[in-house]
Amino acid sequence: MSTPITVVPGQDRTVPVPVAVGAGMTNRGMVRDRNEDSILTDPSGTLWAVADGMGGYGNGDVASDIVIDCLAKIPDGVDPGPALVARLKEANDLVLERQRAPGMGRMGSTVVAVLINRAVAHVAWAGDSRAYLLRGGHLRPLTRDHSVVQEMVDRGELPPEAAESHPESHIVTRAVGGGAELEVDLVSVPLLVGDRLLLCSDGLTRCVYEQTVEALLRDASGPEDACQKLLREALDSGAPDNVSAIAVLIREP
């Protein structure tokens, strides 16, 4: 009797690995004077990120730029999870240092980042920027907001459907630059051909329902078309905040 063999997608290096192609767009929205979001897109298909500068603190664009600059320095061939955490902690230290510069004051940024390695998406985040996976036409979140409202939902004090409209929905409990120690959450998800990933700032999810996001992402002809449709929907809905979206398609090599 032969021994059964289990093949984990992306682990057998003799098997062609699905590749990721994507696009990203960011817009200041219909109300804000400037765009404090920053995004990272990767032509090689490896590393993607959205950083949402915290405008209420001032200089949010400086903080989000620092986050993206630190993530962009991740080299090839590293252990994805620890590398993401290390760069975000480095960004936290740099943002805190910049806060002490004359005329700067308090600043911060939420972040969601995905590093794809051999058909596995390694997702790291802090705050309420989100990552979603569309598989088989159905959208599911990969992240869970670090926010006051999410904590209220978790405690059973607020129904999930009331979260987005709650007056404290903008208050996050974690952010780069929010304190001396940054706690980063991680999740790893094996990817399949046909999967679509979405990274976005809360400027998208606050004014576009998840059912609409699902339909637009599912029906888009490709990543760029998905971003265009999502941003247009947000702008048509009033877009009171900056809006950023990155769409990634997993396809045959």
Stockholm file with secondary structure:
# STOCKHOLM 1.0

chainA/1-253         MSTPITVVPGQDRTVPVPVAVGAGMTNRGMVRDRNEDSILTDPSGTLWAVADGMGGYGNGDVASDIVIDCLAKIPDGVDPGPALVARLKEANDLVLERQRAPGMGRMGSTVVAVLINRAVAHVAWAGDSRAYLLRGGHLRPLTRDHSVVQEMVDRGELPPEAAESHPESHIVTRAVGGGAELEVDLVSVPLLVGDRLLLCSDGLTRCVYEQTVEALLRDASGPEDACQKLLREALDSGAPDNVSAIAVLIREP
#=GR chainA/1-253 SS CCCCCCCCTTTCTTSCCCEEEEEEEEECTTTCSSCCEEEECCTTSSEEEEEEECGGGSCHHHHHHHHHHHHTTCCTTSCHHHHHHHHHHHHHHHHHHHHTSTTTCCCCEEEEEEEEETTEEEEEEESSCEEEEEETTEEEESCCCCBHHHHHHHTTSSCGGGTTTSTTTTCBSCCBTSSSSCCCEEEEEECCTTCEEEEECHHHHTTSCHHHHHHHHHHCSSHHHHHHHHHHHHHHTTCCSCEEEEEEEEECC
#=GC SS_cons         CCCCCCCCTTTCTTSCCCEEEEEEEEECTTTCSSCCEEEECCTTSSEEEEEEECGGGSCHHHHHHHHHHHHTTCCTTSCHHHHHHHHHHHHHHHHHHHHTSTTTCCCCEEEEEEEEETTEEEEEEESSCEEEEEETTEEEESCCCCBHHHHHHHTTSSCGGGTTTSTTTTCBSCCBTSSSSCCCEEEEEECCTTCEEEEECHHHHTTSCHHHHHHHHHHCSSHHHHHHHHHHHHHHTTCCSCEEEEEEEEECC
//
